[in-house]
Amino acid sequence: MIEHRVDRTLIEPVQCHCLQRLGSLHDGGYVVPTEAIRRASVLLSFGVATNWTFERAAVDVNPALRVEAYDPSVGKAKFVSLGLRAAVSAPLRLVGLNPCGALASLRKLHTSADYFRFFSGRRRHYKERVWHNRDRGSASVADAIERGGAKRRLSLFAKIDIEGAEYRILPGVCDHAELFTGLVVEFHDTDICADIFNAQLARLRDAFEVVHVHGNNYGDLSFDRSLPLSLEITFMNRELFSSKPLPYTGPLPRPGLDWPNDPRAPDYVIRR
């Protein structure tokens, strides 16, 4: 049987008084330090799919923020097709006395239109995957940093939710840690990936403090049921702390900030 071997000391958060939830109330929203968002000039967003509420909220916090998003699963052609099909199906469903279906079509139409509204000007989407190299037309972390044009210290913030590929690209983030004010990462399969998870957390903590941890309740629990297998972990660069932070001893999830990714199920409690 697989045993969960995550080093719990690596994910113990410290106190951070500028945490705010940005984005969706449920899946797609993240708890991050607003100071790290305000200090950054570029947001690198790895993984957007059809939900860019986090990116929009980050721009609301820092209107000067440039957004560089990467996701090969969506693009202009997809949203044009989605919008056209939704525009046709919405009235047909309404005529067919299916108001719920019509509402779902209208939501898809809104999402399609909003993609073109949001990703314009200083907010760009690349239909590329972020990878550890450039194989198959991929972009490396170094490529994303170069495109973003942010080369000074503490000029980047990263959101990383790429379904397991985070383990492949985080070494590239660590290589340029001085550029990042912070990052939020969704880690997947932390049971079978526990060794690499521990190694990467240890390296990240050389430059960053863990300021928040939340379990994604769409995933399962570890074999001993002590931790969620999918963990959303938020980091802030140590240079942004005026003094050594104290440990956070409150509950996880944090009341008022955390909400279950899946609203149909209770949130996971991380016990310490």
PABALUM-799750 format. One line per 5 residues: their letters; for each residue x, y, z of N, C-alpha, C, O. Coordinates in steps of 0.001 Angstrom, whole numbers, plus 500000, padded with zeros to 6 digits. Layout:
BEGIN
A = X,Y,Z,X,Y,Z,X,Y,Z,X,Y,Z  ...;
This chain:
BEGIN
MIEHR = 500830,498807,500000,500000,500000,500000,500877,501260,500000,501970,501272,500566  500368,502323,499348,501106,503585,499307,500929,504320,500624,499808,504460,501112  502001,504779,501189,501937,505576,502410,502285,507017,502092,503174,507293,501286  501574,507933,502735,501826,509346,502545,503112,509707,503279,503235,509469,504481  504062,510277,502560,505356,510578,503166,505690,512069,503093,506860,512443,503182;
VDRTL = 504682,512919,502932,504947,514360,502898,505527,514792,504239,505022,514424,505299  506600,515581,504172,507202,516147,505376,506330,517306,505834,506349,518378,505229  505570,517098,506894,504605,518100,507338,505268,519410,507755,504640,520466,507679  506511,519359,508189,507166,520597,508626,507385,521553,507456,507525,522758,507667  507415,521033,506219,507661,521880,505055,506441,522696,504645,506569,523677,503912;
IEPVQ = 505264,522300,505110,504050,523009,504695,503395,523779,505838,502257,524233,505712  504110,523925,506952,503567,524714,508060,503618,526193,507687,504706,526717,507447  502461,526892,507630,502476,528292,507225,502899,529232,508352,502819,528902,509536  503348,530409,507939,503668,531477,508888,502567,532532,508814,501733,532522,507908  502584,533430,509776,501591,534500,509800,501846,535489,508664,502983,535871,508386;
CHCLQ = 500762,535887,508024,500834,536880,506955,499534,537674,507030,498445,537113,506908  499658,538979,507232,498476,539793,507519,497878,540450,506280,496961,541263,506395  498384,540109,505103,497830,540729,503885,497221,539685,502964,497191,539872,501748  496732,538579,503537,496125,537535,502714,494728,537946,502266,493962,538539,503025  494419,537621,501028,493101,537917,500466,492756,536829,499457,493629,536308,498762;
RLGSL = 491490,536500,499388,491056,535540,498372,490826,536280,497072,490078,537257,497034  491463,535820,496007,491289,536406,494685,490679,535358,493760,491123,534210,493733  489672,535756,493012,489051,534846,492065,487793,534211,492604,487182,534716,493546  487409,533103,492004,486156,532428,492317,486062,532073,493795,487064,531851,494475  484822,532028,494261,484604,531613,495639,485006,530158,495834,485455,529773,496913;
HDGGY = 484843,529349,494787,485185,527931,494883,486384,527640,493964,487380,528361,494030  486320,526627,493127,487484,526256,492309,487892,527420,491406,487042,528047,490774  489177,527704,491349,489676,528819,490543,490057,530037,491354,490689,530954,490830  489683,530065,492633,490096,531148,493523,491233,530701,494419,491327,529526,494773  492102,531639,494787,493269,531314,495613,493482,532392,496666,493195,533568,496440;
VVPTE = 493988,531973,497815,494328,532902,498892,495795,533282,498736,496677,532425,498793  496049,534572,498538,497405,535052,498249,497671,536345,499017,496731,537029,499420  498947,536687,499223,499286,537955,499876,499173,539116,498891,499855,539130,497866  498322,540081,499195,498125,541206,498275,499396,542032,498122,499606,542655,497081  500245,542043,499145,501511,542778,499033,502346,542218,497894,502990,542975,497167;
AIRRA = 502341,540900,497731,503111,540278,496649,502519,540609,495284,503253,540752,494306  501192,540733,495213,500544,541111,493955,500849,542573,493624,501144,542899,492474  500779,543436,494604,501013,544866,494367,502451,545158,493981,502717,546071,493199  503374,544388,494524,504784,544628,494229,505187,544107,492854,506191,544551,492297  504428,543182,492306,504787,542570,491021,504374,543468,489858,503441,544263,489967;
SVLLS = 505078,543326,488760,504689,544017,487528,504138,543050,486494,503487,543467,485536  504397,541746,486684,503914,540729,485743,503353,539544,486525,503960,539068,487485  502185,539081,486094,501613,537841,486613,501805,536758,485562,501287,536858,484450  502556,535718,485926,502683,534538,485072,501624,533539,485522,501654,533058,486655  500696,533236,484635,499594,532345,484974,499700,531089,484138,499475,531115,482928;
FGVAT = 500044,529988,484789,500221,528716,484101,499000,527839,484385,498901,527219,485444  498061,527795,483410,496830,527049,483554,495649,527973,483799,495504,528519,484892  494790,528155,482772,493614,529019,482944,492310,528313,482567,491278,528570,483187  492333,527428,481564,491127,526742,481087,490046,527773,480775,490260,528658,479947  488892,527671,481426,487811,528628,481175,487532,529514,482389,486444,530077,482514;
NWTFE = 488504,529636,483273,488309,530417,484495,489512,531318,484725,490576,530849,485130  489347,532603,484470,490410,533590,484699,489964,534631,485723,490361,535794,485660  489125,534189,486673,488673,535108,487713,489824,535516,488626,489849,536640,489128  490785,534604,488845,491944,534975,489664,492736,536074,488979,493116,537055,489618  492989,535922,487699,493761,536904,486953,493061,538267,486948,493709,539303,487100;
RAAVD = 491735,538258,486772,490987,539516,486782,491071,540184,488161,491267,541396,488253  490924,539402,489217,490989,539962,490570,492376,540504,490877,492510,541516,491565  493420,539831,490367,494784,540317,490581,494984,541673,489909,495639,542557,490462  494415,541832,488713,494501,543115,488017,493721,544189,488771,494115,545355,488769  492625,543808,489411,491881,544767,490234,492731,545258,491405,492678,546433,491769;
VNPAL = 493512,544354,491991,494401,544735,493093,495542,545610,492589,495933,546571,493252  496078,545274,491414,497215,546003,490837,496916,546294,489370,497271,545500,488499  496263,547427,489085,495858,547731,487703,497015,547810,486711,496798,547685,485506  498239,548014,487196,499394,548080,486297,499943,546699,485956,500895,546582,485185  499352,545661,486523,499870,544307,486365,499691,543825,484923,498617,543956,484336;
RVEAY = 500754,543273,484376,500694,542634,483064,500453,541144,483264,501078,540531,484129  499559,540553,482481,499210,539140,482622,499744,538368,481429,499458,538696,480278  500535,537324,481727,501067,536421,480710,500569,535017,481051,501107,534359,481942  499539,534565,480335,498894,533292,480650,499265,532224,479622,499413,532504,478432  499412,530989,480114,499784,529858,479266,498812,528703,479516,498601,528284,480654;
DPSVG = 498226,528198,478425,497368,527016,478524,497110,526497,477112,496488,527190,476307  497577,525288,476801,497387,524756,475441,495999,524187,475197,495666,523850,474061  495182,524073,476239,493887,523420,476095,492800,524352,475568,491727,523893,475176  493068,525656,475555,492072,526621,475082,492741,527628,474166,493967,527736,474123  491908,528369,473429,492429,529391,472528,491295,530088,471805,490125,529820,472076;
KAKFV = 491630,530977,470890,490620,531779,470195,489624,530914,469446,488419,531150,469525  490112,529912,468716,489220,529065,467929,488219,528337,468821,487046,528211,468468  488677,527861,469967,487794,527140,470885,486669,528046,471374,485510,527633,471428  487017,529289,471733,485990,530166,472289,485063,530724,471211,483898,531006,471493  485549,530886,469997,484655,531254,468898,483624,530148,468687,482427,530421,468586;
SLGLR = 484090,528893,468621,483190,527760,468432,482212,527627,469593,481017,527411,469389  482727,527757,470808,481872,527650,471992,480800,528731,471990,479638,528470,472302  481203,529952,471632,480260,531058,471625,479179,530892,470566,478008,531165,470831  479557,530446,469368,478581,530254,468297,477568,529171,468664,476365,529336,468463  478068,528075,469200,477153,526985,469575,476221,527419,470704,475043,527062,470721;
AAVSA = 476768,528199,471656,475940,528672,472765,474885,529667,472288,473755,529663,472778  475256,530521,471330,474309,531511,470808,473136,530832,470099,472012,531332,470134  473398,529703,469463,472333,528961,468776,471489,528164,469772,470264,528120,469662  472152,527536,470742,471435,526628,471649,470604,527353,472701,469599,526817,473169  471010,528564,473080,470282,529276,474148,468813,529508,473783,467941,529127,474563;
PLRLV = 468498,530119,472624,467076,530318,472307,466335,529008,472051,465153,528893,472378  467018,528019,471468,466364,526737,471211,465969,526059,472527,464885,525484,472635  466842,526128,473509,466525,525532,474804,465404,526295,475507,464582,525706,476209  465386,527604,475309,464326,528401,475917,462974,528061,475293,461980,527901,476000  462944,527952,473971,461720,527563,473281,461292,526158,473691,460101,525862,473783;
GLNPC = 462271,525303,473935,461993,523933,474354,461677,523803,475827,461675,522700,476374  461410,524927,476471,461049,524944,477900,462124,524298,478774,461839,523535,479697  463332,524628,478450,464478,524149,479238,465261,525362,479730,466348,525642,479225  464719,526085,480713,465383,527312,481165,466766,527076,481766,467657,527913,481620  466946,525952,482434,468269,525657,483011,469297,525456,481903,470426,525937,482002;
GALAS = 468909,524752,480859,469811,524559,479729,470110,525864,479028,471246,526106,478620  469089,526721,478881,469301,528028,478257,470256,528877,479082,471109,529573,478531  470111,528819,480404,471008,529578,481270,472437,529077,481149,473374,529875,481150  472617,527755,481043,473953,527185,480876,474567,527652,479558,475759,527955,479499  473765,527710,478513,474267,528192,477218,474656,529664,477300,475670,530070,476732;
LRKLH = 473862,530462,477999,474177,531880,478144,475469,532080,478924,476246,532989,478629  475697,531227,479923,476959,531320,480668,478143,531015,479761,479178,531676,479843  477993,530012,478893,479069,529692,477946,479294,530832,476962,480431,531131,476595  478207,531464,476539,478327,532609,475631,479052,533757,476314,479881,534429,475700  478741,533979,477575,479414,535040,478333,480894,534731,478491,481736,535614,478328;
TSADY = 481215,533476,478808,482623,533087,478965,483391,533304,477675,484512,533812,477691  482789,532919,476555,483457,533075,475264,483732,534540,474958,484835,534890,474538  482738,535396,475166,482921,536823,474913,483937,537423,475879,484731,538286,475504  483902,536957,477123,484795,537520,478128,486253,537164,477858,487154,537927,478206  486491,536002,477236,487863,535642,476883,488487,536726,476011,489623,537136,476248;
FRFFS = 487759,537188,475016,488289,538200,474097,488354,539580,474752,489204,540398,474401  487458,539835,475700,487522,541114,476420,488730,541161,477345,489445,542161,477407  488947,540058,478063,490007,540087,479074,491392,539948,478463,492296,540717,478792  491565,538981,477581,492897,538736,477022,493128,539637,475812,492973,539242,474656  493503,540861,476143,493821,541863,475124,494781,542868,475739,494870,542987,476961;
GRRRH = 495482,543574,474906,496411,544587,475408,497505,543996,476270,498291,543174,475798  497567,544403,477524,498606,543951,478451,498306,542589,479057,499052,542111,479912  497228,541966,478625,496855,540640,479135,496840,539671,477961,495975,539750,477089  497806,538755,477948,497987,537876,476798,497861,536409,477193,498246,536004,478290  497316,535633,476274,497229,534187,476458,498012,533509,475348,497820,533796,474166;
YKERV = 498905,532598,475749,499674,531796,474799,499123,530376,474816,498989,529763,475875  498808,529864,473642,498278,528495,473540,499452,527512,473528,499668,526783,472559  500188,527515,474613,501383,526686,474771,501392,526100,476169,500869,526693,477112  501985,524943,476286,502192,524402,477626,503511,524922,478161,504435,525206,477399  503593,525043,479485,504853,525371,480146,505483,524063,480569,504835,523227,481198;
WHNRD = 506750,523885,480222,507414,522590,480390,508841,522857,480858,509253,524010,480991  509579,521801,481103,510961,521980,481554,511909,522237,480388,513078,522565,480590  511399,522088,479170,512201,522397,477984,511250,522868,476879,510084,523162,477143  511753,522939,475644,510924,523442,474538,510384,522339,473641,509959,522608,472518  510397,521121,474117,509885,520010,473307,508437,520247,472904,507641,520768,473685;
RGSAS = 508103,519854,471667,506741,519920,471138,506153,521333,471233,504970,521505,471528  506976,522316,470985,506493,523691,470984,506202,524255,472355,505464,525232,472480  506772,523652,473388,506531,524118,474748,507322,525381,475047,508275,525721,474346  506907,526068,476102,507654,527215,476620,508237,526834,477971,507548,526253,478809  509499,527159,478181,510110,526929,479487,509796,528096,480409,509316,529135,479955;
VADAI = 510064,527934,481696,509885,529044,482631,510748,530228,482213,510316,531378,482291  511968,529943,481772,512862,531018,481315,512261,531749,480119,512389,532968,480011  511601,531010,479213,510931,531640,478067,509820,532568,478538,509687,533691,478050  509027,532091,479488,507915,532896,480001,508418,534155,480683,507830,535226,480527  509493,534034,481430,510074,535203,482095,510586,536194,481064,510390,537401,481204;
ERGGA = 511240,535686,480032,511787,536562,478994,510670,537292,478253,510775,538492,477995  509609,536577,477911,508486,537215,477231,507828,538278,478104,507416,539332,477618  507737,537989,479386,507091,538933,480293,507863,540218,480465,507297,541253,480818  509166,540151,480213,509994,541348,480270,510298,541845,481664,510793,542961,481823  510013,541042,482688,510295,541453,484071,511612,540820,484507,511673,539623,484788;
KRRLS = 512669,541640,484560,513992,541097,484870,514566,541627,486176,515642,541205,486599  513858,542547,486813,514373,543066,488082,513901,542189,489241,512955,541414,489094  514538,542310,490352,514175,541536,491539,512728,541846,491936,512263,542978,491806  512047,540843,492411,510701,540998,492962,509759,541692,491979,509111,542682,492316  509696,541164,490776,508837,541767,489748,507793,540805,489183,506993,541194,488332;
LFAKI = 507794,539549,489649,506887,538539,489110,506066,537901,490218,506530,537759,491349  504841,537518,489879,504052,536615,490724,503569,535504,489808,503228,535760,488653  503535,534273,490307,503137,533142,489476,501970,532386,490095,501937,532138,491300  501017,532027,489249,499951,531088,489604,500174,529838,488775,500235,529910,487548  500296,528687,489434,500647,527452,488743,499625,526363,489073,499565,525873,490201;
DIEGA = 498833,525997,488083,497869,524905,488232,497853,524141,486919,497005,524380,486059  498796,523221,486774,498995,522544,485496,498990,521019,485647,499709,520308,484945  498170,520541,486571,497783,519127,486651,498954,518152,486704,498989,517180,485949  499903,518406,487582,501021,517486,487769,502310,517939,487137,503384,517504,487555  502238,518805,486136,503464,519290,485487,504208,520298,486356,505317,520712,486018;
EYRIL = 503601,520696,487476,504305,521639,488377,505649,521090,488819,506598,521853,488998  505748,519773,488998,507007,519188,489449,508101,519334,488391,509288,519344,488716  507699,519448,487136,508683,519590,486058,509191,521020,485920,510321,521234,485481  508364,522007,486291,508773,523393,486032,509253,524142,487265,509880,525193,487132  508978,523633,488454,509370,524380,489654,510888,524559,489796,511318,525573,490345;
PGVCD = 511716,523616,489324,513152,523916,489349,513495,525186,488577,514390,525931,488976  512783,525440,487465,513006,526669,486713,512605,527906,487487,513244,528951,487366  511539,527798,488290,511146,528913,489158,512208,529152,490217,512593,530292,490479  512678,528070,490823,513706,528209,491866,514991,528822,491316,515684,529552,492023  515308,528529,490064,516508,529108,489450,516423,530624,489346,517445,531305,489269;
HAELF = 515192,531154,489344,514978,532598,489218,514189,533126,490418,513412,534071,490281  514384,532529,491578,513561,532854,492753,513616,534334,493116,512634,534884,493615  514748,534982,492874,514886,536388,493261,513951,537304,492485,513723,538442,492895  513402,536819,491357,512505,537639,490543,511067,537615,491059,510271,538488,490713  510727,536623,491884,509342,536396,492261,509002,536986,493622,509692,536742,494611;
TGLVV = 507919,537771,493655,507398,538233,494950,506701,537081,495662,506665,537032,496892  506159,536175,494901,505472,535028,495485,504878,534159,494408,505005,534446,493218  504226,533093,494833,503561,532188,493903,502538,531359,494652,502655,531139,495857  501539,530905,493925,500581,529949,494464,500590,528757,493530,500471,528906,492313  500732,527568,494108,500900,526347,493326,499909,525300,493801,499762,525077,495003;
EFHDT = 499229,524659,492861,498437,523480,493223,499278,522253,492943,499611,521956,491796  499616,521544,494008,500406,520321,493910,499460,519122,493831,498491,519037,494585  499747,518208,492922,498899,517046,492703,499623,515758,493110,500853,515703,493137  498846,514740,493422,499393,513391,493693,500536,513427,494702,501609,512872,494465  500292,514081,495815,501374,514236,496795,501702,512945,497535,502624,512926,498350;
DICAD = 500969,511868,497270,501343,510591,497866,502419,509917,497028,503500,509621,497538  502143,509669,495757,503129,509001,494906,504267,509935,494502,505319,509477,494056  504057,511243,494657,505105,512225,494333,505719,512830,495589,506329,513897,495529  505561,512150,496734,505981,512743,498002,507471,513079,498041,507850,514122,498574  508311,512224,497494,509752,512483,497556,510125,513745,496785,510866,514590,497287;
IFNAQ = 509607,513867,495561,509932,515057,494778,509221,516277,495365,509756,517385,495320  508022,516082,495913,507325,517173,496588,508169,517719,497732,508365,518929,497839  508668,516833,498584,509488,517260,499719,510748,517991,499259,511127,519013,499832  511395,517456,498218,512631,518068,497730,512361,519462,497165,513134,520391,497401  511274,519606,496428,510986,520906,495835,510513,521912,496869,510855,523091,496783;
LARLR = 509723,521463,497856,509328,522379,498927,510542,522870,499703,510625,524047,500055  511486,521966,499969,512685,522363,500704,513465,523415,499925,513983,524366,500511  513549,523249,498616,514286,524232,497814,513524,525556,497733,514130,526624,497823  512205,525493,497565,511411,526722,497524,511549,527514,498824,511583,528744,498810  511627,526806,499933,511700,527488,501226,513051,528159,501473,513211,528881,502457;
DAFEV = 514010,527928,500599,515255,528696,500688,515007,530175,500421,515691,531035,500976  514024,530469,499566,513743,531857,499180,512363,532339,499621,512127,533544,499714  511447,531398,499894,510064,531771,500177,509596,531214,501516,510101,530205,502008  508613,531908,502089,507887,531385,503243,506544,530850,502762,505915,531426,501875  506117,529747,503355,504754,529263,503113,503805,530120,503941,503947,530201,505161;
VHVHG = 502833,530765,503282,501906,531635,504007,500484,531083,504033,499639,531579,504778  500215,530052,503219,498874,529477,503252,498880,528090,502625,499635,527815,501692  498020,527219,503159,497839,525858,502633,496351,525543,502642,495646,525805,503617  495890,524974,501530,494479,524580,501430,494391,523279,500653,495087,523099,499653  493548,522384,501106,493343,521118,500424,492208,521204,499422,491133,521715,499736;
NNYGD = 492445,520707,498218,491426,520702,497172,490527,519483,497359,490981,518348,497220  489258,519717,497673,488377,518591,497991,487833,517884,496765,487023,516967,496898  488261,518290,495556,487980,517475,494372,488865,516231,494368,488528,515225,493744  489994,516302,495065,490902,515169,495136,490602,514290,496333,489686,514559,497110  491394,513228,496468,491214,512277,497560,492103,512633,498741,492864,513600,498711;
LSFDR = 491978,511822,499778,492852,511930,500940,493963,510890,500843,493847,509896,500126  495036,511141,501578,496136,510189,501611,495693,508878,502254,494618,508792,502847  496544,507862,502125,496215,506535,502634,495850,506578,504120,494906,505917,504551  496607,507363,504904,496297,507457,506333,495286,508554,506639,494992,508823,507803  494741,509203,505570,493700,510226,505680,494154,511462,506441,493328,512202,506974;
SLPLS = 495458,511689,506497,495979,512825,507250,496103,514093,506421,496123,515193,506973  496186,513951,505084,496353,515118,504218,495613,514908,502897,495517,513783,502409  495090,515995,502320,494564,515902,500953,495701,515618,499976,496834,516050,500190  495397,514895,498914,496423,514591,497917,496725,515784,497023,497814,515869,496456  495770,516711,496886,495993,517941,496114,496046,519110,497091,495086,519374,497814;
LEITF = 497170,519801,497102,497384,520899,498045,497649,522196,497297,498523,522250,496433  496899,523239,497626,497151,524584,497112,498018,525304,498138,497587,525560,499262  499238,525624,497741,500194,526221,498686,500628,527589,498158,501008,527726,496995  500565,528584,499020,500930,529952,498664,502248,530317,499334,502454,530051,500519  503147,530935,498548,504474,531317,499016,504667,532828,498850,504146,533428,497910;
MNREL = 505419,533432,499770,505818,534824,499614,507326,534927,499833,507887,534305,500736  507961,535724,498987,509411,535883,499076,509808,536416,500447,509189,537346,500964  510836,535827,501026,511296,536224,502360,511678,537700,502425,511595,538319,503485  512101,538267,501280,512526,539661,501274,511383,540628,501548,511626,541787,501886  510138,540172,501409,508993,541044,501644,508570,541090,503101,507682,541861,503464;
FSSKP = 509195,540275,503939,508912,540313,505372,509869,541285,506053,511075,541246,505809  509340,542146,506895,510190,543106,507607,510946,542453,508759,511964,542981,509207  510463,541316,509242,511128,540573,510312,510750,539101,510167,509890,538750,509359  511383,538267,510934,511093,536835,510857,509652,536584,511278,509275,536930,512398  508834,535988,510405,507417,535794,510735,507212,534694,511769,507994,533748,511862;
LPYTG = 506148,534841,512535,505777,533834,513513,504954,532733,512856,504330,532965,511820  504943,531544,513440,504118,530471,512881,502630,530821,512959,502178,531477,513898  501892,530372,511962,500438,530519,511992,499870,529308,512725,500141,528166,512352  499085,529560,513763,498572,528473,514592,497056,528335,514504,496462,527540,515233  496431,529098,513621,494985,529052,513495,494521,527876,512661,495324,527040,512248;
PLPRP = 493215,527816,512415,492641,526678,511678,492941,526753,510194,493129,527829,509626  492979,525584,509584,493067,525423,508127,491973,524442,507730,492025,523284,508144  490988,524858,506945,490893,526097,506186,490652,527327,507061,490135,527233,508175  491046,528491,506515,490884,529751,507229,489456,530272,507044,488994,530429,505914  488766,530537,508143,487401,531068,508033,487395,532406,507290,488215,533285,507553;
GLDWP = 486453,532534,506360,486308,533773,505618,487200,533893,504407,486972,534750,503553  488214,533050,504318,489120,533090,503164,489007,531835,502309,488979,531911,501080  488942,530694,502958,488903,529429,502235,487475,528951,502025,486614,529095,502892  487251,528381,500853,485979,527742,500524,486292,526441,499789,487322,526340,499122  485419,525452,499903,485690,524181,499216,485709,524365,497706,484853,525053,497150;
NDPRA = 486679,523754,497044,486727,523794,495580,485449,523218,494990,484884,523776,494050  485004,522116,495538,483741,521506,495150,482688,521918,496175,482703,521410,497296  481774,522825,495824,480811,523323,496811,479808,522281,497275,479077,522505,498239  479770,521131,496584,478823,520075,496964,479355,519194,498079,478631,518338,498586  480615,519387,498471,481227,518549,499501,481908,519439,500546,482315,520558,500234;
PDYVI = 482033,518949,501778,482698,519759,502803,484173,519929,502507,484792,519080,501866  484732,521032,502977,486146,521295,502787,486968,520337,503634,486498,519834,504654  488191,520092,503205,489112,519269,503977,489717,520105,505107,490122,521247,504894  489773,519538,506284,490445,520173,507413,491852,519616,507510,492043,518401,507559  492839,520504,507539,494232,520075,507675,494588,520162,509155,494697,521250,509722;
RR = 494765,519012,509758,495054,518959,511201,496562,518940,511413,497315,518325,510658  496980,519645,512481,498417,519722,512772,498696,519298,514201,499850,519298,514631;
